[in-house]
Amino acid sequence: MQRLTIRGLQALLLLLGLLSLVIQYGIVQVGIQEPMNPLIEGLRVPFIVGTVLFVVCAQVVLVCVWVLLSMVASARIFSERAFRYVDIIIGAVLGATVLIGLFFVTLIWLDKVTFANMGYEDEVAPGIVLLVLVAGMIGTGLTLLVVVMRGLLRKASQLEQDLAEVV
């Protein structure tokens, strides 16, 4: 049963990885070809780069989870190597959260400075700002959750080592 579950999860990770590559391609194509408001044309490249980096963070998490699943399958999850991958996951989720934060600050700046001060009605929709704020909160929560899970893995590793010494 466990082997089937791990293979199913790895298949899902593979599909998500392929989907993320398609998304990256689409981001670049749409970002280059779509017309933008002349007021924010200078932000085209930073938006494209930031969005692609966000997807790269997700891809890093997918690869690390794949490796951790392989370690579970081979009963090596309680090794020090596993902690490196968990630390990489924490860094990737934190990086994605920072990118969301930068995007949030940019949206607020666009709303308050660029559009409002120049008399344009073309302002950032409040729903988009709220959505980005919620995404930042989710990213922060995920980062903290993975940190807690890392602590649980540390404790379980310690208990496994203690049990090995007793036996």
C-alpha positions as a printed Julia matrix, in Angstrom:
167×3 Matrix{Float64}:
   0.0    0.0     0.0
   2.71   2.48    0.94
   4.61   1.8    -2.29
   1.47   2.42   -4.36
   0.78   5.66   -2.49
   4.34   6.9    -3.02
   4.23   6.06   -6.75
   0.88   7.84   -7.05
   2.27  10.93   -5.34
   5.35  10.87   -7.57
   3.13  10.64  -10.66
   1.18  13.66   -9.4
   4.43  15.55   -8.77
   5.59  14.73  -12.3
   2.32  16.06  -13.76
   2.58  19.22  -11.64
   6.17  19.68  -12.79
   5.19  19.39  -16.45
   2.28  21.77  -15.87
   4.63  24.27  -14.24
   6.86  24.2   -17.35
   3.84  24.95  -19.53
   2.88  27.77  -17.16
   6.4   29.25  -17.34
   6.31  29.16  -21.13
   2.88  30.81  -21.13
   4.01  33.5   -18.69
   6.89  34.48  -20.93
   4.83  34.39  -24.14
   1.89  36.35  -22.76
   4.19  38.75  -20.89
   6.06  39.61  -24.06
   3.11  39.83  -26.43
   0.31  41.4   -24.39
   0.0   45.19  -24.47
   0.4   46.97  -21.13
  -0.71  50.28  -19.77
   1.97  52.78  -20.8
   2.31  53.89  -17.18
   3.61  50.49  -16.12
   5.36  49.35  -19.3
   8.68  49.6   -17.44
   7.51  46.87  -15.05
   6.98  44.28  -17.8
  10.35  42.54  -17.38
  10.31  42.59  -13.54
   6.78  41.1   -13.58
   7.81  38.35  -16.0
  11.01  37.55  -14.09
   9.24  37.61  -10.72
   6.47  35.32  -11.91
   8.91  32.86  -13.49
  10.96  32.87  -10.26
   7.79  32.15   -8.3
   7.15  29.09  -10.46
  10.82  28.06  -10.06
  10.29  28.11   -6.28
   7.34  25.76   -6.73
   9.44  23.5    -8.98
  12.18  23.33   -6.35
   9.59  22.25   -3.78
   8.3   19.57   -6.16
  11.8   18.14   -6.69
  12.55  18.14   -2.95
   9.27  16.41   -2.14
  10.07  13.81   -4.82
  13.43  13.13   -3.19
  11.86  12.94    0.27
   9.26  10.48   -1.02
  12.06   8.35   -2.45
  13.77   8.45    0.93
  10.53   7.3     2.6
  10.25   4.44    0.11
  13.78   3.26    0.89
  13.38   3.83    4.68
  16.1    6.51    4.76
  13.92   9.46    5.78
  15.52   9.75    9.22
  18.95  10.66    7.84
  20.67  14.04    7.96
  20.28  14.25    4.18
  16.52  14.63    4.6
  17.01  17.81    6.63
  18.86  19.45    3.73
  15.86  18.91    1.48
  13.45  20.18    4.11
  15.64  23.28    4.53
  15.57  23.81    0.76
  11.77  23.55    0.85
  11.65  26.15    3.62
  13.89  28.46    1.58
  11.84  28.0    -1.59
   8.51  28.66    0.15
  10.01  31.66    1.92
  11.4   32.93   -1.41
   7.99  32.6    -3.04
   6.43  34.43   -0.11
   8.94  37.27   -0.47
   8.09  37.5    -4.18
   4.39  37.72   -3.27
   5.25  40.46   -0.77
   7.15  42.42   -3.42
   4.22  42.05   -5.79
   1.85  43.29   -3.06
   4.02  46.35   -2.42
   4.17  47.01   -6.16
   0.38  46.81   -6.46
  -0.07  49.24   -3.59
   2.5   51.58   -5.13
   0.79  51.39   -8.51
  -2.58  52.11   -6.96
  -1.47  55.01   -4.78
   1.25  56.64   -6.85
   0.99  55.82  -10.53
  -2.71  55.73  -11.27
  -4.22  57.91   -8.56
  -1.74  60.79   -8.82
  -1.98  60.96  -12.61
  -5.76  61.17  -12.71
  -6.35  57.8   -14.38
  -9.34  55.68  -13.5
  -7.32  52.58  -14.35
  -6.62  51.51  -10.77
  -5.76  48.13   -9.32
  -8.89  46.22   -8.37
  -9.27  45.81   -4.59
 -10.03  42.11   -5.09
  -6.61  41.57   -6.69
  -4.87  43.33   -3.82
  -6.81  41.2    -1.33
  -6.0   38.02   -3.28
  -2.27  38.82   -3.22
  -2.45  39.64    0.49
  -4.14  36.29    1.2
  -1.53  34.51   -0.94
   1.19  36.13    1.17
  -0.5   34.97    4.34
  -0.78  31.44    2.95
   2.91  31.51    2.01
   3.85  32.64    5.51
   1.67  29.91    7.01
   3.22  27.26    4.76
   6.71  28.38    5.7
   5.89  28.13    9.4
   4.18  24.76    8.88
   7.24  23.3     7.16
   9.45  24.63    9.97
   7.22  22.82   12.49
   7.31  19.66   10.36
  11.1   19.91   10.28
  11.1   19.94   14.07
   8.88  16.86   14.1
  11.25  15.11   11.69
  14.17  16.03   13.97
  12.36  14.58   16.99
  11.39  11.4    15.13
  14.99  10.98   13.92
  16.24  11.35   17.46
  13.73   8.77   18.73
  14.71   6.39   15.92
  18.4    6.73   16.85
  17.6    6.15   20.54
  15.61   3.05   19.63
  18.47   1.75   17.46
  20.86   2.14   20.42
  18.54   0.21   22.72
  18.16  -2.66   20.27
